[in-house]
Amino acid sequence: MIRLATLGEANPDTATTYNNMAGVYDNQGQYDKALEYYSKDLKITFATLGEEHPAHPHTATTYIGMAGVYKKQGQNDKALECHGKALAIKLATLGEEHPNTAATYNNMAGLYKEQRQDDKALEYYDKALTIQSLTLGEAHPSTATTYHSMALVYNNQNQHEQALEYFNKALTIRLATLGEEDHHTRQVQAAIRRLEEAR
């Protein structure tokens, strides 16, 4: 560990190295090791920035990495907790109207969807959608993805008319941005067909 020898343990560059190593362990499926190294990263970050001042983009990135590992382990509550901490940092540093903030709302919504907390999922997808419409525009692939995700939740709730409306919003964007042959477009078309056949 050259950085440990030259920079010492309590150095931001050492923290970055731990973060990178955690990412490698995550990719290898060594989730406990990944969490260990993300924790080492956080320990240094708090030591150098101060525990009372955790609102730093690097800290948010670390929490998002940890959330991804917890999700793969099926620990959705811990994943939500980490995303919540990342969200607080993004709101403090980037503000409400930023695509990265929308991405975290989307991640949290997906976890709520998996837990069948449909109302909470829709609440967070709607927050993401509001930001995406403002910052990326209505006709953006990310906006289409959120419409698609919301349609799936409405479908789970047997709100088929609402689901169709949102699938069609997603389809309009997919056709305009990705074209007829893209697999994302075909995926939405298939969902619409299934719903229409079930009516």
Backbone as CSV, one residue per row, in Angstrom:
resi,resn,N_x,N_y,N_z,CA_x,CA_y,CA_z,C_x,C_y,C_z
1,MET,0.846,-1.191,0.000,0.000,0.000,0.000,0.887,1.248,0.000
2,ILE,1.206,1.733,-1.171,2.118,2.870,-1.300,1.527,4.115,-0.637
3,ARG,0.218,4.332,-0.838,-0.386,5.546,-0.277,-0.384,5.534,1.246
4,LEU,-0.587,4.359,1.843,-0.506,4.277,3.302,0.897,4.641,3.775
5,ALA,1.918,4.157,3.049,3.316,4.410,3.447,3.704,5.865,3.258
6,THR,3.217,6.480,2.182,3.661,7.835,1.860,2.742,8.927,2.399
7,LEU,1.426,8.650,2.410,0.467,9.683,2.817,-0.099,9.452,4.215
8,GLY,-0.062,8.199,4.660,-0.650,7.888,5.960,-2.105,7.466,5.827
9,GLU,-2.634,6.947,6.910,-4.014,6.427,6.914,-5.036,7.541,6.756
10,ALA,-4.832,8.652,7.465,-5.847,9.723,7.485,-5.592,10.732,6.378
11,ASN,-5.749,10.291,5.148,-5.536,11.166,4.001,-6.635,10.907,2.971
12,PRO,-7.201,11.950,2.375,-8.284,11.757,1.394,-7.910,10.849,0.230
13,ASP,-6.644,10.893,-0.220,-6.217,10.024,-1.315,-6.235,8.549,-0.902
14,THR,-5.914,8.294,0.350,-5.986,6.926,0.868,-7.447,6.471,0.892
15,ALA,-8.331,7.389,1.285,-9.760,7.077,1.287,-10.250,6.714,-0.112
16,THR,-9.785,7.468,-1.108,-10.162,7.181,-2.503,-9.700,5.791,-2.914
17,THR,-8.500,5.411,-2.491,-7.985,4.079,-2.810,-8.854,3.005,-2.173
18,TYR,-9.220,3.204,-0.913,-10.119,2.248,-0.252,-11.449,2.147,-1.018
19,ASN,-11.957,3.290,-1.470,-13.211,3.307,-2.221,-13.079,2.495,-3.507
20,ASN,-11.972,2.701,-4.204,-11.740,1.955,-5.447,-11.627,0.456,-5.195
21,MET,-10.933,0.096,-4.115,-10.789,-1.321,-3.763,-12.148,-1.932,-3.405
22,ALA,-12.966,-1.143,-2.717,-14.307,-1.613,-2.370,-15.100,-1.916,-3.637
23,GLY,-14.962,-1.055,-4.642,-15.655,-1.273,-5.907,-15.219,-2.559,-6.586
24,VAL,-13.929,-2.864,-6.499,-13.402,-4.108,-7.096,-13.981,-5.313,-6.359
25,TYR,-13.953,-5.272,-5.036,-14.520,-6.378,-4.254,-16.010,-6.560,-4.563
26,ASP,-16.715,-5.455,-4.721,-18.132,-5.505,-5.071,-18.316,-6.229,-6.406
27,ASN,-17.521,-5.855,-7.404,-17.610,-6.477,-8.727,-17.279,-7.966,-8.696
28,GLN,-16.441,-8.354,-7.743,-16.066,-9.764,-7.598,-17.074,-10.553,-6.766
29,GLY,-18.087,-9.851,-6.245,-19.077,-10.530,-5.407,-18.618,-10.747,-3.973
30,GLN,-17.507,-10.097,-3.583,-17.015,-10.207,-2.203,-17.610,-9.045,-1.404
31,TYR,-18.882,-9.189,-1.066,-19.645,-8.062,-0.541,-19.212,-7.646,0.866
32,ASP,-18.877,-8.613,1.710,-18.425,-8.249,3.064,-17.118,-7.459,2.998
33,LYS,-16.235,-7.873,2.095,-14.962,-7.180,1.929,-15.212,-5.771,1.362
34,ALA,-16.161,-5.669,0.433,-16.494,-4.356,-0.137,-16.981,-3.415,0.953
35,LEU,-17.870,-3.905,1.797,-18.397,-3.064,2.880,-17.297,-2.676,3.859
36,GLU,-16.373,-3.593,4.107,-15.240,-3.293,5.003,-14.422,-2.115,4.464
37,TYR,-14.169,-2.123,3.156,-13.337,-1.065,2.571,-14.115,0.246,2.399
38,TYR,-15.413,0.154,2.125,-16.218,1.381,2.122,-16.217,2.004,3.515
39,SER,-16.250,1.176,4.552,-16.238,1.683,5.932,-14.897,2.340,6.261
40,LYS,-13.802,1.751,5.761,-12.484,2.368,5.953,-12.446,3.751,5.292
41,ASP,-13.022,3.819,4.089,-13.109,5.086,3.363,-13.862,6.121,4.195
42,LEU,-15.033,5.749,4.700,-15.847,6.690,5.483,-15.118,7.148,6.734
43,LYS,-14.412,6.218,7.382,-13.696,6.563,8.617,-12.676,7.672,8.353
44,ILE,-11.941,7.542,7.245,-10.947,8.564,6.897,-11.637,9.867,6.517
45,THR,-12.709,9.756,5.751,-13.433,10.954,5.309,-13.943,11.745,6.504
46,PHE,-14.513,11.044,7.474,-15.011,11.737,8.665,-13.859,12.315,9.488
47,ALA,-12.734,11.610,9.514,-11.577,12.097,10.281,-10.993,13.353,9.651
48,THR,-11.019,13.443,8.323,-10.399,14.589,7.647,-11.367,15.751,7.437
49,LEU,-12.645,15.425,7.189,-13.632,16.493,6.979,-14.345,16.873,8.266
50,GLY,-14.349,15.936,9.219,-15.065,16.176,10.463,-16.407,15.474,10.460
51,GLU,-16.698,14.771,11.519,-17.964,14.036,11.648,-19.156,14.966,11.537
52,GLU,-18.969,16.207,11.986,-20.077,17.163,11.977,-20.276,17.777,10.597
53,HIS,-19.359,17.485,9.658,-19.489,18.042,8.314,-19.355,16.918,7.270
54,PRO,-20.347,16.004,7.256,-20.253,14.876,6.332,-20.786,15.197,4.939
55,ALA,-21.287,16.440,4.745,-21.927,16.773,3.469,-20.884,17.045,2.393
56,HIS,-20.324,15.975,1.869,-19.299,16.077,0.842,-19.639,15.087,-0.270
57,PRO,-19.477,15.485,-1.538,-19.840,14.579,-2.644,-19.183,13.203,-2.551
58,HIS,-17.925,13.151,-2.078,-17.243,11.859,-1.951,-17.988,10.950,-0.976
59,THR,-18.469,11.540,0.122,-19.207,10.770,1.116,-20.490,10.211,0.502
60,ALA,-21.168,11.028,-0.293,-22.391,10.575,-0.965,-22.091,9.392,-1.876
61,THR,-20.992,9.470,-2.627,-20.597,8.382,-3.527,-20.340,7.097,-2.754
62,THR,-19.705,7.218,-1.595,-19.426,6.053,-0.765,-20.719,5.431,-0.259
63,TYR,-21.639,6.263,0.218,-22.923,5.733,0.686,-23.682,5.028,-0.444
64,ILE,-23.609,5.570,-1.658,-24.287,4.944,-2.797,-23.660,3.584,-3.105
65,GLY,-22.314,3.527,-3.035,-21.634,2.245,-3.226,-22.073,1.215,-2.197
66,MET,-22.149,1.637,-0.932,-22.586,0.736,0.136,-24.039,0.294,-0.083
67,ALA,-24.864,1.226,-0.520,-26.272,0.890,-0.780,-26.376,-0.188,-1.845
68,GLY,-25.535,-0.075,-2.888,-25.545,-1.082,-3.947,-25.177,-2.461,-3.434
69,VAL,-24.189,-2.515,-2.532,-23.778,-3.798,-1.949,-24.906,-4.372,-1.084
70,TYR,-25.482,-3.535,-0.237,-26.578,-4.012,0.621,-27.753,-4.527,-0.211
71,LYS,-28.035,-3.856,-1.327,-29.122,-4.297,-2.203,-28.832,-5.682,-2.756
72,LYS,-27.593,-5.911,-3.192,-27.212,-7.223,-3.729,-27.307,-8.303,-2.663
73,GLN,-27.115,-7.911,-1.413,-27.228,-8.862,-0.306,-28.672,-9.056,0.149
74,GLY,-29.592,-8.299,-0.467,-30.996,-8.396,-0.072,-31.322,-7.633,1.202
75,GLN,-30.398,-6.744,1.616,-30.623,-5.946,2.823,-31.156,-4.568,2.403
76,ASN,-32.420,-4.576,1.969,-32.999,-3.350,1.403,-33.135,-2.221,2.418
77,ASP,-33.388,-2.567,3.681,-33.513,-1.516,4.697,-32.192,-0.756,4.866
78,LYS,-31.088,-1.507,4.884,-29.774,-0.862,5.007,-29.440,-0.082,3.739
79,ALA,-29.838,-0.626,2.589,-29.616,0.088,1.328,-30.373,1.410,1.328
80,LEU,-31.626,1.379,1.787,-32.416,2.607,1.867,-31.795,3.613,2.821
81,GLU,-31.261,3.122,3.921,-30.615,4.014,4.903,-29.419,4.725,4.265
82,CYS,-28.614,3.971,3.513,-27.441,4.573,2.861,-27.859,5.554,1.772
83,HIS,-28.866,5.184,0.979,-29.349,6.112,-0.046,-29.923,7.381,0.601
84,GLY,-30.580,7.209,1.751,-31.118,8.366,2.456,-30.023,9.324,2.896
85,LYS,-28.890,8.762,3.351,-27.753,9.600,3.750,-27.155,10.302,2.527
86,ALA,-27.064,9.563,1.407,-26.560,10.166,0.176,-27.491,11.272,-0.303
87,LEU,-28.798,11.032,-0.183,-29.777,12.032,-0.602,-29.633,13.319,0.206
88,ALA,-29.453,13.195,1.514,-29.296,14.374,2.367,-28.090,15.207,1.917
89,ILE,-27.000,14.517,1.542,-25.801,15.221,1.074,-26.068,15.907,-0.257
90,LYS,-26.738,15.191,-1.162,-27.022,15.768,-2.482,-27.944,16.983,-2.367
91,LEU,-28.920,16.896,-1.489,-29.806,18.048,-1.293,-29.026,19.242,-0.743
92,ALA,-28.060,18.970,0.154,-27.272,20.044,0.762,-26.255,20.634,-0.217
93,THR,-25.711,19.791,-1.108,-24.622,20.261,-1.977,-25.075,20.587,-3.398
94,LEU,-26.038,19.830,-3.905,-26.485,20.026,-5.289,-27.843,20.713,-5.378
95,GLY,-28.652,20.528,-4.340,-29.996,21.087,-4.343,-31.028,20.100,-4.871
96,GLU,-32.268,20.479,-4.764,-33.392,19.619,-5.159,-33.446,19.424,-6.664
97,GLU,-33.141,20.459,-7.422,-33.339,20.402,-8.870,-32.046,20.033,-9.586
98,HIS,-31.594,18.790,-9.373,-30.370,18.321,-10.016,-30.563,16.865,-10.446
99,PRO,-30.091,16.493,-11.635,-30.277,15.108,-12.097,-29.725,14.051,-11.148
100,ASN,-28.615,14.353,-10.450,-28.057,13.376,-9.507,-28.972,13.163,-8.305
101,THR,-29.658,14.219,-7.911,-30.655,14.079,-6.841,-31.798,13.205,-7.327
102,ALA,-32.226,13.421,-8.566,-33.283,12.592,-9.156,-32.874,11.128,-9.192
103,ALA,-31.600,10.867,-9.510,-31.118,9.486,-9.585,-31.253,8.784,-8.240
104,THR,-30.961,9.501,-7.156,-31.083,8.893,-5.829,-32.549,8.656,-5.471
105,TYR,-33.422,9.609,-5.811,-34.857,9.372,-5.613,-35.297,8.119,-6.362
106,ASN,-34.802,7.951,-7.587,-35.143,6.774,-8.388,-34.654,5.483,-7.734
107,ASN,-33.414,5.508,-7.229,-32.860,4.330,-6.560,-33.695,3.942,-5.345
108,MET,-34.081,4.941,-4.567,-34.888,4.674,-3.369,-36.271,4.159,-3.765
109,ALA,-36.840,4.745,-4.807,-38.147,4.297,-5.283,-38.100,2.831,-5.696
110,GLY,-37.011,2.445,-6.385,-36.867,1.053,-6.804,-36.826,0.096,-5.630
111,LEU,-36.164,0.504,-4.558,-36.106,-0.334,-3.354,-37.482,-0.432,-2.691
112,TYR,-38.189,0.697,-2.619,-39.547,0.660,-2.067,-40.447,-0.229,-2.921
113,LYS,-40.258,-0.188,-4.250,-41.037,-1.032,-5.161,-40.788,-2.506,-4.866
114,GLU,-39.522,-2.863,-4.659,-39.183,-4.253,-4.348,-39.819,-4.715,-3.044
115,GLN,-39.976,-3.781,-2.108,-40.582,-4.109,-0.818,-42.105,-4.042,-0.858
116,ARG,-42.643,-3.772,-2.054,-44.085,-3.631,-2.264,-44.690,-2.480,-1.455
117,GLN,-43.860,-1.481,-1.178,-44.359,-0.239,-0.584,-44.680,0.698,-1.750
118,ASP,-45.788,0.367,-2.431,-46.091,1.020,-3.707,-46.312,2.519,-3.584
119,ASP,-47.001,2.940,-2.537,-47.264,4.375,-2.383,-45.968,5.154,-2.183
120,LYS,-45.072,4.574,-1.393,-43.778,5.219,-1.156,-42.953,5.225,-2.450
121,ALA,-43.011,4.121,-3.190,-42.289,4.058,-4.463,-42.787,5.136,-5.415
122,LEU,-44.102,5.273,-5.530,-44.665,6.287,-6.428,-44.291,7.697,-5.982
123,GLU,-44.264,7.914,-4.669,-43.884,9.234,-4.136,-42.466,9.601,-4.575
124,TYR,-41.550,8.645,-4.474,-40.157,8.931,-4.815,-39.935,8.969,-6.327
125,TYR,-40.641,8.115,-7.073,-40.561,8.220,-8.538,-41.085,9.576,-9.000
126,ASP,-42.149,10.047,-8.351,-42.724,11.339,-8.735,-41.748,12.483,-8.455
127,LYS,-41.017,12.393,-7.336,-39.991,13.399,-7.035,-38.917,13.393,-8.135
128,ALA,-38.492,12.183,-8.523,-37.489,12.065,-9.577,-38.015,12.622,-10.891
129,LEU,-39.264,12.285,-11.208,-39.861,12.722,-12.466,-39.953,14.244,-12.550
130,THR,-40.320,14.877,-11.443,-40.419,16.336,-11.402,-39.069,16.977,-11.727
131,ILE,-38.007,16.446,-11.117,-36.662,16.983,-11.352,-36.225,16.718,-12.793
132,GLN,-36.466,15.500,-13.267,-36.051,15.151,-14.627,-36.758,16.018,-15.672
133,SER,-38.042,16.245,-15.464,-38.789,17.073,-16.415,-38.227,18.492,-16.462
134,LEU,-37.801,18.992,-15.285,-37.251,20.345,-15.212,-35.838,20.442,-15.765
135,THR,-35.011,19.448,-15.478,-33.585,19.558,-15.789,-33.185,18.864,-17.089
136,LEU,-33.823,17.744,-17.385,-33.467,16.982,-18.586,-34.466,17.175,-19.717
137,GLY,-35.676,17.548,-19.324,-36.730,17.705,-20.312,-37.648,16.497,-20.353
138,GLU,-38.826,16.710,-20.880,-39.839,15.657,-20.941,-39.409,14.533,-21.889
139,ALA,-38.716,14.875,-22.963,-38.372,13.885,-23.992,-36.956,13.345,-23.800
140,HIS,-36.646,12.866,-22.601,-35.313,12.343,-22.302,-35.429,10.870,-21.904
141,PRO,-34.473,10.029,-22.317,-34.554,8.610,-21.962,-34.710,8.334,-20.465
142,SER,-34.058,9.137,-19.615,-34.184,8.930,-18.166,-35.608,9.217,-17.692
143,THR,-36.229,10.218,-18.289,-37.624,10.519,-17.969,-38.512,9.347,-18.382
144,ALA,-38.230,8.773,-19.551,-38.982,7.604,-20.019,-38.848,6.436,-19.049
145,THR,-37.645,6.225,-18.543,-37.413,5.131,-17.592,-38.258,5.309,-16.337
146,THR,-38.359,6.548,-15.860,-39.170,6.802,-14.667,-40.646,6.579,-14.950
147,TYR,-41.123,7.043,-16.108,-42.511,6.761,-16.495,-42.766,5.251,-16.530
148,HIS,-41.828,4.519,-17.105,-41.969,3.065,-17.205,-42.044,2.428,-15.810
149,SER,-41.156,2.871,-14.935,-41.132,2.321,-13.568,-42.433,2.616,-12.834
150,MET,-42.942,3.833,-12.996,-44.202,4.192,-12.344,-45.357,3.367,-12.916
151,ALA,-45.329,3.116,-14.222,-46.367,2.297,-14.851,-46.387,0.899,-14.251
152,LEU,-45.200,0.343,-14.000,-45.123,-0.989,-13.395,-45.743,-1.012,-12.005
153,VAL,-45.519,0.048,-11.237,-46.099,0.121,-9.890,-47.623,0.222,-9.987
154,TYR,-48.112,1.084,-10.876,-49.562,1.206,-11.055,-50.160,-0.126,-11.494
155,ASN,-49.444,-0.836,-12.338,-49.926,-2.139,-12.786,-50.018,-3.121,-11.613
156,ASN,-49.002,-3.086,-10.728,-49.027,-3.937,-9.523,-50.228,-3.626,-8.640
157,GLN,-50.656,-2.364,-8.672,-51.800,-1.939,-7.863,-53.138,-2.162,-8.573
158,ASN,-53.072,-2.785,-9.753,-54.267,-3.004,-10.587,-54.920,-1.699,-11.037
159,GLN,-54.127,-0.635,-11.073,-54.602,0.633,-11.630,-54.201,0.659,-13.109
160,HIS,-54.943,-0.130,-13.903,-54.512,-0.406,-15.264,-54.597,0.808,-16.185
161,GLU,-55.598,1.657,-15.977,-55.699,2.851,-16.826,-54.520,3.785,-16.589
162,GLN,-54.167,3.951,-15.328,-53.013,4.792,-14.981,-51.717,4.174,-15.530
163,ALA,-51.621,2.841,-15.405,-50.441,2.150,-15.924,-50.318,2.358,-17.432
164,LEU,-51.430,2.221,-18.148,-51.411,2.431,-19.601,-50.976,3.841,-19.968
165,GLU,-51.495,4.808,-19.202,-51.131,6.207,-19.464,-49.627,6.409,-19.353
166,TYR,-49.026,5.830,-18.307,-47.601,6.030,-18.084,-46.754,5.186,-19.035
167,PHE,-47.223,3.978,-19.382,-46.515,3.196,-20.397,-46.493,3.953,-21.724
168,ASN,-47.614,4.574,-22.072,-47.686,5.316,-23.335,-46.791,6.554,-23.323
169,LYS,-46.683,7.219,-22.155,-45.758,8.352,-22.044,-44.326,7.874,-22.283
170,ALA,-43.993,6.733,-21.665,-42.652,6.160,-21.846,-42.418,5.784,-23.301
171,LEU,-43.438,5.187,-23.922,-43.302,4.747,-25.310,-43.068,5.920,-26.253
172,THR,-43.789,7.010,-26.056,-43.625,8.185,-26.912,-42.176,8.672,-26.897
173,ILE,-41.587,8.705,-25.699,-40.195,9.162,-25.565,-39.241,8.137,-26.173
174,ARG,-39.496,6.853,-25.907,-38.625,5.795,-26.441,-38.595,5.826,-27.975
175,LEU,-39.774,5.960,-28.574,-39.831,5.996,-30.037,-39.063,7.199,-30.596
176,ALA,-39.201,8.334,-29.912,-38.550,9.561,-30.394,-37.042,9.532,-30.194
177,THR,-36.579,8.894,-29.117,-35.151,8.956,-28.797,-34.381,7.694,-29.170
178,LEU,-35.041,6.543,-29.113,-34.336,5.280,-29.342,-34.778,4.566,-30.615
179,GLY,-36.006,4.858,-31.059,-36.495,4.229,-32.283,-37.281,2.958,-32.021
180,GLU,-37.880,2.477,-33.072,-38.801,1.331,-33.020,-38.107,0.024,-32.643
181,GLU,-36.847,-0.137,-33.070,-36.171,-1.429,-32.935,-35.448,-1.623,-31.604
182,ASP,-35.318,-0.571,-30.821,-34.590,-0.684,-29.551,-35.338,-1.599,-28.582
183,HIS,-34.580,-2.375,-27.795,-35.229,-3.349,-26.897,-36.031,-2.666,-25.791
184,HIS,-35.620,-1.453,-25.383,-36.404,-0.712,-24.394,-37.775,-0.335,-24.969
185,THR,-37.777,0.077,-26.230,-39.037,0.420,-26.893,-39.931,-0.811,-26.984
186,ARG,-39.351,-1.923,-27.395,-40.129,-3.163,-27.533,-40.666,-3.646,-26.187
187,GLN,-39.891,-3.415,-25.154,-40.316,-3.807,-23.802,-41.590,-3.061,-23.403
188,VAL,-41.615,-1.761,-23.669,-42.804,-0.971,-23.332,-43.981,-1.388,-24.219
189,GLN,-43.729,-1.603,-25.495,-44.798,-2.025,-26.404,-45.418,-3.341,-25.950
190,ALA,-44.575,-4.272,-25.503,-45.072,-5.562,-25.019,-45.939,-5.388,-23.773
191,ALA,-45.533,-4.507,-22.880,-46.308,-4.252,-21.659,-47.675,-3.658,-22.006
192,ILE,-47.688,-2.744,-22.974,-48.950,-2.126,-23.399,-49.864,-3.175,-24.026
193,ARG,-49.301,-4.047,-24.870,-50.100,-5.110,-25.487,-50.748,-6.014,-24.450
194,ARG,-49.947,-6.386,-23.449,-50.471,-7.280,-22.391,-51.631,-6.629,-21.654
195,LEU,-51.478,-5.342,-21.359,-52.531,-4.632,-20.641,-53.783,-4.507,-21.490
196,GLU,-53.609,-4.189,-22.757,-54.760,-4.006,-23.633,-55.499,-5.313,-23.889
197,GLU,-54.746,-6.425,-23.967,-55.366,-7.730,-24.151,-56.132,-8.178,-22.924
198,ALA,-55.695,-7.694,-21.753,-56.355,-8.095,-20.501,-57.624,-7.304,-20.221
199,ARG,-57.868,-6.246,-20.989,-59.035,-5.384,-20.727,-60.318,-6.072,-21.171
